Every structure is written in structure tokens, then in C-alpha cells.
Amino acid sequence: KYLQLKKRRGHKKAIIAIARRLLTAIYYMLLRDEPYNASLYKTEGLRPGREMTVEQAISFAKSHGFSIKVS
């Protein structure tokens, strides 16, 4: 998310935006007395800037519910 914000707003504003999101999440966790659940925050995908092979693209599409026909 930081990289997306950095492209639009710049480094300093992206850092502040991410810090605000973290503080808001922490505040609500403390307010509701909820423990941190890391499984809710796992993200899928590749690192930014990394190219995807055809096989990786096909498996990615299949894992997201698409059916692939190779012709």
C-alpha cells in the first residue's frame, strides 16, 4: 500500500498515511479488547516490480476462480 501512496503523494505523505492506518487499527484493537490476528492481514501476490511467468499467471488466475483454456 505504501508504494501505491508514494507514487501519488510522495514519500513523506505516504509514511504519515500508513502510520495513521496502523494507529487507527491499534486503537480499535485496544478499544474492542481484541488480540492481533495475523491471518486476517496476509496478502497474496508477488513483490512489486517482479515479473510473472506464464505458469505463475495461470496458477494465480486459477487460485482466484478463473478457468483457463490453453490453445
mmCIF file of the N, C-alpha and C atoms, coordinates in Angstrom:
data_MODEL
# 
_entry.id   MODEL 
# 
loop_
_atom_site.group_PDB 
_atom_site.id 
_atom_site.type_symbol 
_atom_site.label_atom_id 
_atom_site.label_alt_id 
_atom_site.label_comp_id 
_atom_site.label_asym_id 
_atom_site.label_entity_id 
_atom_site.label_seq_id 
_atom_site.pdbx_PDB_ins_code 
_atom_site.Cartn_x 
_atom_site.Cartn_y 
_atom_site.Cartn_z 
_atom_site.occupancy 
_atom_site.B_iso_or_equiv 
_atom_site.pdbx_formal_charge 
_atom_site.auth_seq_id 
_atom_site.auth_comp_id 
_atom_site.auth_asym_id 
_atom_site.auth_atom_id 
_atom_site.pdbx_PDB_model_num 
ATOM 1   N N  . LYS A 1 1  ? 0.822   -1.193  0.000   1.00 0.00 ? 1  LYS A N  1 
ATOM 2   C CA . LYS A 1 1  ? 0.000   0.000   0.000   1.00 0.00 ? 1  LYS A CA 1 
ATOM 3   C C  . LYS A 1 1  ? 0.867   1.257   0.000   1.00 0.00 ? 1  LYS A C  1 
ATOM 4   N N  . TYR A 1 2  ? 1.984   1.173   0.719   1.00 0.00 ? 2  TYR A N  1 
ATOM 5   C CA . TYR A 1 2  ? 2.890   2.317   0.781   1.00 0.00 ? 2  TYR A CA 1 
ATOM 6   C C  . TYR A 1 2  ? 3.359   2.725   -0.609  1.00 0.00 ? 2  TYR A C  1 
ATOM 7   N N  . LEU A 1 3  ? 3.719   1.740   -1.427  1.00 0.00 ? 3  LEU A N  1 
ATOM 8   C CA . LEU A 1 3  ? 4.238   2.055   -2.757  1.00 0.00 ? 3  LEU A CA 1 
ATOM 9   C C  . LEU A 1 3  ? 3.189   2.740   -3.629  1.00 0.00 ? 3  LEU A C  1 
ATOM 10  N N  . GLN A 1 4  ? 1.937   2.331   -3.484  1.00 0.00 ? 4  GLN A N  1 
ATOM 11  C CA . GLN A 1 4  ? 0.865   2.978   -4.235  1.00 0.00 ? 4  GLN A CA 1 
ATOM 12  C C  . GLN A 1 4  ? 0.695   4.429   -3.795  1.00 0.00 ? 4  GLN A C  1 
ATOM 13  N N  . LEU A 1 5  ? 0.725   4.641   -2.485  1.00 0.00 ? 5  LEU A N  1 
ATOM 14  C CA . LEU A 1 5  ? 0.594   6.002   -1.972  1.00 0.00 ? 5  LEU A CA 1 
ATOM 15  C C  . LEU A 1 5  ? 1.796   6.862   -2.349  1.00 0.00 ? 5  LEU A C  1 
ATOM 16  N N  . LYS A 1 6  ? 2.972   6.266   -2.311  1.00 0.00 ? 6  LYS A N  1 
ATOM 17  C CA . LYS A 1 6  ? 4.190   7.010   -2.629  1.00 0.00 ? 6  LYS A CA 1 
ATOM 18  C C  . LYS A 1 6  ? 4.158   7.534   -4.058  1.00 0.00 ? 6  LYS A C  1 
ATOM 19  N N  . LYS A 1 7  ? 3.629   6.738   -4.967  1.00 0.00 ? 7  LYS A N  1 
ATOM 20  C CA . LYS A 1 7  ? 3.542   7.175   -6.359  1.00 0.00 ? 7  LYS A CA 1 
ATOM 21  C C  . LYS A 1 7  ? 2.659   8.415   -6.500  1.00 0.00 ? 7  LYS A C  1 
ATOM 22  N N  . ARG A 1 8  ? 1.552   8.436   -5.762  1.00 0.00 ? 8  ARG A N  1 
ATOM 23  C CA . ARG A 1 8  ? 0.600   9.539   -5.899  1.00 0.00 ? 8  ARG A CA 1 
ATOM 24  C C  . ARG A 1 8  ? 0.931   10.740  -5.035  1.00 0.00 ? 8  ARG A C  1 
ATOM 25  N N  . ARG A 1 9  ? 1.388   10.489  -3.794  1.00 0.00 ? 9  ARG A N  1 
ATOM 26  C CA . ARG A 1 9  ? 1.514   11.576  -2.824  1.00 0.00 ? 9  ARG A CA 1 
ATOM 27  C C  . ARG A 1 9  ? 2.941   11.934  -2.439  1.00 0.00 ? 9  ARG A C  1 
ATOM 28  N N  . GLY A 1 10 ? 3.866   11.031  -2.650  1.00 0.00 ? 10 GLY A N  1 
ATOM 29  C CA . GLY A 1 10 ? 5.239   11.279  -2.226  1.00 0.00 ? 10 GLY A CA 1 
ATOM 30  C C  . GLY A 1 10 ? 5.569   10.497  -0.966  1.00 0.00 ? 10 GLY A C  1 
ATOM 31  N N  . HIS A 1 11 ? 6.870   10.416  -0.668  1.00 0.00 ? 11 HIS A N  1 
ATOM 32  C CA . HIS A 1 11 ? 7.362   9.589   0.434   1.00 0.00 ? 11 HIS A CA 1 
ATOM 33  C C  . HIS A 1 11 ? 6.822   10.029  1.792   1.00 0.00 ? 11 HIS A C  1 
ATOM 34  N N  . LYS A 1 12 ? 6.943   11.311  2.115   1.00 0.00 ? 12 LYS A N  1 
ATOM 35  C CA . LYS A 1 12 ? 6.568   11.781  3.450   1.00 0.00 ? 12 LYS A CA 1 
ATOM 36  C C  . LYS A 1 12 ? 5.079   11.595  3.734   1.00 0.00 ? 12 LYS A C  1 
ATOM 37  N N  . LYS A 1 13 ? 4.246   11.933  2.779   1.00 0.00 ? 13 LYS A N  1 
ATOM 38  C CA . LYS A 1 13 ? 2.800   11.786  2.986   1.00 0.00 ? 13 LYS A CA 1 
ATOM 39  C C  . LYS A 1 13 ? 2.394   10.316  3.034   1.00 0.00 ? 13 LYS A C  1 
ATOM 40  N N  . ALA A 1 14 ? 3.080   9.471   2.282   1.00 0.00 ? 14 ALA A N  1 
ATOM 41  C CA . ALA A 1 14 ? 2.785   8.041   2.317   1.00 0.00 ? 14 ALA A CA 1 
ATOM 42  C C  . ALA A 1 14 ? 3.135   7.455   3.680   1.00 0.00 ? 14 ALA A C  1 
ATOM 43  N N  . ILE A 1 15 ? 4.258   7.869   4.259   1.00 0.00 ? 15 ILE A N  1 
ATOM 44  C CA . ILE A 1 15 ? 4.650   7.400   5.594   1.00 0.00 ? 15 ILE A CA 1 
ATOM 45  C C  . ILE A 1 15 ? 3.601   7.806   6.621   1.00 0.00 ? 15 ILE A C  1 
ATOM 46  N N  . ILE A 1 16 ? 3.152   9.051   6.565   1.00 0.00 ? 16 ILE A N  1 
ATOM 47  C CA . ILE A 1 16 ? 2.141   9.544   7.508   1.00 0.00 ? 16 ILE A CA 1 
ATOM 48  C C  . ILE A 1 16 ? 0.829   8.780   7.333   1.00 0.00 ? 16 ILE A C  1 
ATOM 49  N N  . ALA A 1 17 ? 0.434   8.521   6.093   1.00 0.00 ? 17 ALA A N  1 
ATOM 50  C CA . ALA A 1 17 ? -0.817  7.806   5.839   1.00 0.00 ? 17 ALA A CA 1 
ATOM 51  C C  . ALA A 1 17 ? -0.763  6.382   6.377   1.00 0.00 ? 17 ALA A C  1 
ATOM 52  N N  . ILE A 1 18 ? 0.351   5.696   6.183   1.00 0.00 ? 18 ILE A N  1 
ATOM 53  C CA . ILE A 1 18 ? 0.492   4.327   6.685   1.00 0.00 ? 18 ILE A CA 1 
ATOM 54  C C  . ILE A 1 18 ? 0.524   4.324   8.205   1.00 0.00 ? 18 ILE A C  1 
ATOM 55  N N  . ALA A 1 19 ? 1.226   5.281   8.801   1.00 0.00 ? 19 ALA A N  1 
ATOM 56  C CA . ALA A 1 19 ? 1.270   5.375   10.266  1.00 0.00 ? 19 ALA A CA 1 
ATOM 57  C C  . ALA A 1 19 ? -0.123  5.619   10.826  1.00 0.00 ? 19 ALA A C  1 
ATOM 58  N N  . ARG A 1 20 ? -0.894  6.460   10.164  1.00 0.00 ? 20 ARG A N  1 
ATOM 59  C CA . ARG A 1 20 ? -2.263  6.735   10.620  1.00 0.00 ? 20 ARG A CA 1 
ATOM 60  C C  . ARG A 1 20 ? -3.126  5.477   10.551  1.00 0.00 ? 20 ARG A C  1 
ATOM 61  N N  . ARG A 1 21 ? -2.981  4.710   9.476   1.00 0.00 ? 21 ARG A N  1 
ATOM 62  C CA . ARG A 1 21 ? -3.747  3.464   9.349   1.00 0.00 ? 21 ARG A CA 1 
ATOM 63  C C  . ARG A 1 21 ? -3.384  2.479   10.452  1.00 0.00 ? 21 ARG A C  1 
ATOM 64  N N  . LEU A 1 22 ? -2.087  2.381   10.745  1.00 0.00 ? 22 LEU A N  1 
ATOM 65  C CA . LEU A 1 22 ? -1.646  1.479   11.812  1.00 0.00 ? 22 LEU A CA 1 
ATOM 66  C C  . LEU A 1 22 ? -2.189  1.920   13.166  1.00 0.00 ? 22 LEU A C  1 
ATOM 67  N N  . LEU A 1 23 ? -2.096  3.216   13.448  1.00 0.00 ? 23 LEU A N  1 
ATOM 68  C CA . LEU A 1 23 ? -2.588  3.719   14.730  1.00 0.00 ? 23 LEU A CA 1 
ATOM 69  C C  . LEU A 1 23 ? -4.095  3.542   14.868  1.00 0.00 ? 23 LEU A C  1 
ATOM 70  N N  . THR A 1 24 ? -4.822  3.726   13.789  1.00 0.00 ? 24 THR A N  1 
ATOM 71  C CA . THR A 1 24 ? -6.268  3.515   13.826  1.00 0.00 ? 24 THR A CA 1 
ATOM 72  C C  . THR A 1 24 ? -6.591  2.051   14.109  1.00 0.00 ? 24 THR A C  1 
ATOM 73  N N  . ALA A 1 25 ? -5.877  1.137   13.462  1.00 0.00 ? 25 ALA A N  1 
ATOM 74  C CA . ALA A 1 25 ? -6.099  -0.295  13.691  1.00 0.00 ? 25 ALA A CA 1 
ATOM 75  C C  . ALA A 1 25 ? -5.769  -0.671  15.131  1.00 0.00 ? 25 ALA A C  1 
ATOM 76  N N  . ILE A 1 26 ? -4.666  -0.146  15.652  1.00 0.00 ? 26 ILE A N  1 
ATOM 77  C CA . ILE A 1 26 ? -4.275  -0.435  17.036  1.00 0.00 ? 26 ILE A CA 1 
ATOM 78  C C  . ILE A 1 26 ? -5.305  0.120   18.007  1.00 0.00 ? 26 ILE A C  1 
ATOM 79  N N  . TYR A 1 27 ? -5.784  1.330   17.745  1.00 0.00 ? 27 TYR A N  1 
ATOM 80  C CA . TYR A 1 27 ? -6.792  1.947   18.613  1.00 0.00 ? 27 TYR A CA 1 
ATOM 81  C C  . TYR A 1 27 ? -8.044  1.073   18.707  1.00 0.00 ? 27 TYR A C  1 
ATOM 82  N N  . TYR A 1 28 ? -8.539  0.608   17.562  1.00 0.00 ? 28 TYR A N  1 
ATOM 83  C CA . TYR A 1 28 ? -9.746  -0.209  17.580  1.00 0.00 ? 28 TYR A CA 1 
ATOM 84  C C  . TYR A 1 28 ? -9.508  -1.581  18.199  1.00 0.00 ? 28 TYR A C  1 
ATOM 85  N N  . MET A 1 29 ? -8.302  -2.125  18.046  1.00 0.00 ? 29 MET A N  1 
ATOM 86  C CA . MET A 1 29 ? -7.993  -3.396  18.714  1.00 0.00 ? 29 MET A CA 1 
ATOM 87  C C  . MET A 1 29 ? -8.026  -3.212  20.226  1.00 0.00 ? 29 MET A C  1 
ATOM 88  N N  . LEU A 1 30 ? -7.452  -2.117  20.705  1.00 0.00 ? 30 LEU A N  1 
ATOM 89  C CA . LEU A 1 30 ? -7.453  -1.849  22.146  1.00 0.00 ? 30 LEU A CA 1 
ATOM 90  C C  . LEU A 1 30 ? -8.853  -1.515  22.640  1.00 0.00 ? 30 LEU A C  1 
ATOM 91  N N  . LEU A 1 31 ? -9.606  -0.763  21.859  1.00 0.00 ? 31 LEU A N  1 
ATOM 92  C CA . LEU A 1 31 ? -10.961 -0.378  22.240  1.00 0.00 ? 31 LEU A CA 1 
ATOM 93  C C  . LEU A 1 31 ? -11.862 -1.600  22.391  1.00 0.00 ? 31 LEU A C  1 
ATOM 94  N N  . ARG A 1 32 ? -11.739 -2.541  21.478  1.00 0.00 ? 32 ARG A N  1 
ATOM 95  C CA . ARG A 1 32 ? -12.586 -3.741  21.482  1.00 0.00 ? 32 ARG A CA 1 
ATOM 96  C C  . ARG A 1 32 ? -11.961 -4.902  22.247  1.00 0.00 ? 32 ARG A C  1 
ATOM 97  N N  . ASP A 1 33 ? -10.766 -4.698  22.779  1.00 0.00 ? 33 ASP A N  1 
ATOM 98  C CA . ASP A 1 33 ? -10.042 -5.722  23.536  1.00 0.00 ? 33 ASP A CA 1 
ATOM 99  C C  . ASP A 1 33 ? -9.864  -6.998  22.709  1.00 0.00 ? 33 ASP A C  1 
ATOM 100 N N  . GLU A 1 34 ? -9.460  -6.815  21.451  1.00 0.00 ? 34 GLU A N  1 
ATOM 101 C CA . GLU A 1 34 ? -9.243  -7.934  20.539  1.00 0.00 ? 34 GLU A CA 1 
ATOM 102 C C  . GLU A 1 34 ? -7.752  -8.225  20.424  1.00 0.00 ? 34 GLU A C  1 
ATOM 103 N N  . PRO A 1 35 ? -7.374  -9.500  20.376  1.00 0.00 ? 35 PRO A N  1 
ATOM 104 C CA . PRO A 1 35 ? -5.962  -9.819  20.132  1.00 0.00 ? 35 PRO A CA 1 
ATOM 105 C C  . PRO A 1 35 ? -5.640  -9.642  18.645  1.00 0.00 ? 35 PRO A C  1 
ATOM 106 N N  . TYR A 1 36 ? -4.368  -9.469  18.348  1.00 0.00 ? 36 TYR A N  1 
ATOM 107 C CA . TYR A 1 36 ? -3.928  -9.347  16.959  1.00 0.00 ? 36 TYR A CA 1 
ATOM 108 C C  . TYR A 1 36 ? -4.062  -10.695 16.274  1.00 0.00 ? 36 TYR A C  1 
ATOM 109 N N  . ASN A 1 37 ? -4.670  -10.721 15.107  1.00 0.00 ? 37 ASN A N  1 
ATOM 110 C CA . ASN A 1 37 ? -4.850  -11.946 14.340  1.00 0.00 ? 37 ASN A CA 1 
ATOM 111 C C  . ASN A 1 37 ? -4.143  -11.774 12.995  1.00 0.00 ? 37 ASN A C  1 
ATOM 112 N N  . ALA A 1 38 ? -2.942  -12.303 12.894  1.00 0.00 ? 38 ALA A N  1 
ATOM 113 C CA . ALA A 1 38 ? -2.120  -12.112 11.694  1.00 0.00 ? 38 ALA A CA 1 
ATOM 114 C C  . ALA A 1 38 ? -2.734  -12.758 10.456  1.00 0.00 ? 38 ALA A C  1 
ATOM 115 N N  . SER A 1 39 ? -3.535  -13.794 10.624  1.00 0.00 ? 39 SER A N  1 
ATOM 116 C CA . SER A 1 39 ? -4.096  -14.478 9.459   1.00 0.00 ? 39 SER A CA 1 
ATOM 117 C C  . SER A 1 39 ? -5.073  -13.588 8.691   1.00 0.00 ? 39 SER A C  1 
ATOM 118 N N  . LEU A 1 40 ? -5.612  -12.564 9.332   1.00 0.00 ? 40 LEU A N  1 
ATOM 119 C CA . LEU A 1 40 ? -6.527  -11.660 8.645   1.00 0.00 ? 40 LEU A CA 1 
ATOM 120 C C  . LEU A 1 40 ? -5.797  -10.694 7.717   1.00 0.00 ? 40 LEU A C  1 
ATOM 121 N N  . TYR A 1 41 ? -4.502  -10.529 7.913   1.00 0.00 ? 41 TYR A N  1 
ATOM 122 C CA . TYR A 1 41 ? -3.771  -9.499  7.201   1.00 0.00 ? 41 TYR A CA 1 
ATOM 123 C C  . TYR A 1 41 ? -2.764  -10.033 6.196   1.00 0.00 ? 41 TYR A C  1 
ATOM 124 N N  . LYS A 1 42 ? -2.790  -11.319 5.940   1.00 0.00 ? 42 LYS A N  1 
ATOM 125 C CA . LYS A 1 42 ? -1.867  -11.869 4.948   1.00 0.00 ? 42 LYS A CA 1 
ATOM 126 C C  . LYS A 1 42 ? -2.305  -11.417 3.563   1.00 0.00 ? 42 LYS A C  1 
ATOM 127 N N  . THR A 1 43 ? -1.346  -11.061 2.758   1.00 0.00 ? 43 THR A N  1 
ATOM 128 C CA . THR A 1 43 ? -1.653  -10.649 1.398   1.00 0.00 ? 43 THR A CA 1 
ATOM 129 C C  . THR A 1 43 ? -1.022  -11.628 0.427   1.00 0.00 ? 43 THR A C  1 
ATOM 130 N N  . GLU A 1 44 ? -1.679  -11.802 -0.687  1.00 0.00 ? 44 GLU A N  1 
ATOM 131 C CA . GLU A 1 44 ? -1.169  -12.684 -1.724  1.00 0.00 ? 44 GLU A CA 1 
ATOM 132 C C  . GLU A 1 44 ? -0.548  -11.844 -2.819  1.00 0.00 ? 44 GLU A C  1 
ATOM 133 N N  . GLY A 1 45 ? 0.197   -12.487 -3.645  1.00 0.00 ? 45 GLY A N  1 
ATOM 134 C CA . GLY A 1 45 ? 0.753   -11.798 -4.799  1.00 0.00 ? 45 GLY A CA 1 
ATOM 135 C C  . GLY A 1 45 ? 2.254   -11.780 -4.769  1.00 0.00 ? 45 GLY A C  1 
ATOM 136 N N  . LEU A 1 46 ? 2.783   -11.104 -5.733  1.00 0.00 ? 46 LEU A N  1 
ATOM 137 C CA . LEU A 1 46 ? 4.222   -11.025 -5.891  1.00 0.00 ? 46 LEU A CA 1 
ATOM 138 C C  . LEU A 1 46 ? 4.736   -9.697  -5.366  1.00 0.00 ? 46 LEU A C  1 
ATOM 139 N N  . ARG A 1 47 ? 6.031   -9.660  -5.123  1.00 0.00 ? 47 ARG A N  1 
ATOM 140 C CA . ARG A 1 47 ? 6.657   -8.408  -4.707  1.00 0.00 ? 47 ARG A CA 1 
ATOM 141 C C  . ARG A 1 47 ? 6.553   -7.396  -5.842  1.00 0.00 ? 47 ARG A C  1 
ATOM 142 N N  . PRO A 1 48 ? 6.471   -6.122  -5.516  1.00 0.00 ? 48 PRO A N  1 
ATOM 143 C CA . PRO A 1 48 ? 6.389   -5.105  -6.575  1.00 0.00 ? 48 PRO A CA 1 
ATOM 144 C C  . PRO A 1 48 ? 7.621   -5.148  -7.476  1.00 0.00 ? 48 PRO A C  1 
ATOM 145 N N  . GLY A 1 49 ? 7.390   -4.992  -8.751  1.00 0.00 ? 49 GLY A N  1 
ATOM 146 C CA . GLY A 1 49 ? 8.485   -4.950  -9.695  1.00 0.00 ? 49 GLY A CA 1 
ATOM 147 C C  . GLY A 1 49 ? 8.933   -6.303  -10.208 1.00 0.00 ? 49 GLY A C  1 
ATOM 148 N N  . ARG A 1 50 ? 8.393   -7.366  -9.682  1.00 0.00 ? 50 ARG A N  1 
ATOM 149 C CA . ARG A 1 50 ? 8.797   -8.698  -10.123 1.00 0.00 ? 50 ARG A CA 1 
ATOM 150 C C  . ARG A 1 50 ? 7.901   -9.138  -11.272 1.00 0.00 ? 50 ARG A C  1 
ATOM 151 N N  . GLU A 1 51 ? 8.512   -9.686  -12.306 1.00 0.00 ? 51 GLU A N  1 
ATOM 152 C CA . GLU A 1 51 ? 7.734   -10.153 -13.443 1.00 0.00 ? 51 GLU A CA 1 
ATOM 153 C C  . GLU A 1 51 ? 7.175   -11.538 -13.167 1.00 0.00 ? 51 GLU A C  1 
ATOM 154 N N  . MET A 1 52 ? 6.051   -11.838 -13.801 1.00 0.00 ? 52 MET A N  1 
ATOM 155 C CA . MET A 1 52 ? 5.357   -13.092 -13.597 1.00 0.00 ? 52 MET A CA 1 
ATOM 156 C C  . MET A 1 52 ? 5.536   -13.967 -14.833 1.00 0.00 ? 52 MET A C  1 
ATOM 157 N N  . THR A 1 53 ? 5.836   -15.245 -14.619 1.00 0.00 ? 53 THR A N  1 
ATOM 158 C CA . THR A 1 53 ? 5.925   -16.171 -15.745 1.00 0.00 ? 53 THR A CA 1 
ATOM 159 C C  . THR A 1 53 ? 4.516   -16.582 -16.151 1.00 0.00 ? 53 THR A C  1 
ATOM 160 N N  . VAL A 1 54 ? 4.404   -17.225 -17.298 1.00 0.00 ? 54 VAL A N  1 
ATOM 161 C CA . VAL A 1 54 ? 3.096   -17.674 -17.776 1.00 0.00 ? 54 VAL A CA 1 
ATOM 162 C C  . VAL A 1 54 ? 2.498   -18.677 -16.795 1.00 0.00 ? 54 VAL A C  1 
ATOM 163 N N  . GLU A 1 55 ? 3.324   -19.591 -16.292 1.00 0.00 ? 55 GLU A N  1 
ATOM 164 C CA . GLU A 1 55 ? 2.834   -20.596 -15.347 1.00 0.00 ? 55 GLU A CA 1 
ATOM 165 C C  . GLU A 1 55 ? 2.336   -19.939 -14.058 1.00 0.00 ? 55 GLU A C  1 
ATOM 166 N N  . GLN A 1 56 ? 3.070   -18.932 -13.585 1.00 0.00 ? 56 GLN A N  1 
ATOM 167 C CA . GLN A 1 56 ? 2.642   -18.227 -12.376 1.00 0.00 ? 56 GLN A CA 1 
ATOM 168 C C  . GLN A 1 56 ? 1.337   -17.478 -12.618 1.00 0.00 ? 56 GLN A C  1 
ATOM 169 N N  . ALA A 1 57 ? 1.197   -16.882 -13.788 1.00 0.00 ? 57 ALA A N  1 
ATOM 170 C CA . ALA A 1 57 ? -0.026  -16.150 -14.114 1.00 0.00 ? 57 ALA A CA 1 
ATOM 171 C C  . ALA A 1 57 ? -1.224  -17.094 -14.180 1.00 0.00 ? 57 ALA A C  1 
ATOM 172 N N  . ILE A 1 58 ? -1.019  -18.268 -14.760 1.00 0.00 ? 58 ILE A N  1 
ATOM 173 C CA . ILE A 1 58 ? -2.104  -19.249 -14.853 1.00 0.00 ? 58 ILE A CA 1 
ATOM 174 C C  . ILE A 1 58 ? -2.503  -19.738 -13.469 1.00 0.00 ? 58 ILE A C  1 
ATOM 175 N N  . SER A 1 59 ? -1.531  -20.074 -12.626 1.00 0.00 ? 59 SER A N  1 
ATOM 176 C CA . SER A 1 59 ? -1.866  -20.552 -11.280 1.00 0.00 ? 59 SER A CA 1 
ATOM 177 C C  . SER A 1 59 ? -2.496  -19.442 -10.446 1.00 0.00 ? 59 SER A C  1 
ATOM 178 N N  . PHE A 1 60 ? -2.063  -18.201 -10.632 1.00 0.00 ? 60 PHE A N  1 
ATOM 179 C CA . PHE A 1 60 ? -2.656  -17.070 -9.921  1.00 0.00 ? 60 PHE A CA 1 
ATOM 180 C C  . PHE A 1 60 ? -4.120  -16.899 -10.326 1.00 0.00 ? 60 PHE A C  1 
ATOM 181 N N  . ALA A 1 61 ? -4.390  -16.969 -11.631 1.00 0.00 ? 61 ALA A N  1 
ATOM 182 C CA . ALA A 1 61 ? -5.762  -16.823 -12.121 1.00 0.00 ? 61 ALA A CA 1 
ATOM 183 C C  . ALA A 1 61 ? -6.644  -17.964 -11.627 1.00 0.00 ? 61 ALA A C  1 
ATOM 184 N N  . LYS A 1 62 ? -6.126  -19.196 -11.652 1.00 0.00 ? 62 LYS A N  1 
ATOM 185 C CA . LYS A 1 62 ? -6.900  -20.344 -11.169 1.00 0.00 ? 62 LYS A CA 1 
ATOM 186 C C  . LYS A 1 62 ? -7.200  -20.230 -9.683  1.00 0.00 ? 62 LYS A C  1 
ATOM 187 N N  . SER A 1 63 ? -6.240  -19.736 -8.908  1.00 0.00 ? 63 SER A N  1 
ATOM 188 C CA . SER A 1 63 ? -6.463  -19.603 -7.461  1.00 0.00 ? 63 SER A CA 1 
ATOM 189 C C  . SER A 1 63 ? -7.499  -18.534 -7.144  1.00 0.00 ? 63 SER A C  1 
ATOM 190 N N  . HIS A 1 64 ? -7.764  -17.647 -8.107  1.00 0.00 ? 64 HIS A N  1 
ATOM 191 C CA . HIS A 1 64 ? -8.767  -16.606 -7.905  1.00 0.00 ? 64 HIS A CA 1 
ATOM 192 C C  . HIS A 1 64 ? -10.083 -16.925 -8.618  1.00 0.00 ? 64 HIS A C  1 
ATOM 193 N N  . GLY A 1 65 ? -10.263 -18.186 -9.006  1.00 0.00 ? 65 GLY A N  1 
ATOM 194 C CA . GLY A 1 65 ? -11.548 -18.637 -9.508  1.00 0.00 ? 65 GLY A CA 1 
ATOM 195 C C  . GLY A 1 65 ? -11.752 -18.569 -11.008 1.00 0.00 ? 65 GLY A C  1 
ATOM 196 N N  . PHE A 1 66 ? -10.735 -18.282 -11.777 1.00 0.00 ? 66 PHE A N  1 
ATOM 197 C CA . PHE A 1 66 ? -10.875 -18.232 -13.221 1.00 0.00 ? 66 PHE A CA 1 
ATOM 198 C C  . PHE A 1 66 ? -10.572 -19.594 -13.814 1.00 0.00 ? 66 PHE A C  1 
ATOM 199 N N  . SER A 1 67 ? -11.242 -19.915 -14.930 1.00 0.00 ? 67 SER A N  1 
ATOM 200 C CA . SER A 1 67 ? -10.909 -21.146 -15.644 1.00 0.00 ? 67 SER A CA 1 
ATOM 201 C C  . SER A 1 67 ? -10.077 -20.756 -16.865 1.00 0.00 ? 67 SER A C  1 
ATOM 202 N N  . ILE A 1 68 ? -9.020  -21.504 -17.094 1.00 0.00 ? 68 ILE A N  1 
ATOM 203 C CA . ILE A 1 68 ? -8.059  -21.171 -18.139 1.00 0.00 ? 68 ILE A CA 1 
ATOM 204 C C  . ILE A 1 68 ? -8.101  -22.232 -19.230 1.00 0.00 ? 68 ILE A C  1 
ATOM 205 N N  . LYS A 1 69 ? -8.204  -21.785 -20.478 1.00 0.00 ? 69 LYS A N  1 
ATOM 206 C CA . LYS A 1 69 ? -8.134  -22.682 -21.627 1.00 0.00 ? 69 LYS A CA 1 
ATOM 207 C C  . LYS A 1 69 ? -6.889  -22.322 -22.413 1.00 0.00 ? 69 LYS A C  1 
ATOM 208 N N  . VAL A 1 70 ? -5.967  -23.262 -22.520 1.00 0.00 ? 70 VAL A N  1 
ATOM 209 C CA . VAL A 1 70 ? -4.742  -23.034 -23.279 1.00 0.00 ? 70 VAL A CA 1 
ATOM 210 C C  . VAL A 1 70 ? -4.972  -23.550 -24.692 1.00 0.00 ? 70 VAL A C  1 
ATOM 211 N N  . SER A 1 71 ? -4.759  -22.678 -25.682 1.00 0.00 ? 71 SER A N  1 
ATOM 212 C CA . SER A 1 71 ? -4.998  -23.113 -27.066 1.00 0.00 ? 71 SER A CA 1 
ATOM 213 C C  . SER A 1 71 ? -3.755  -23.032 -27.902 1.00 0.00 ? 71 SER A C  1 
# 
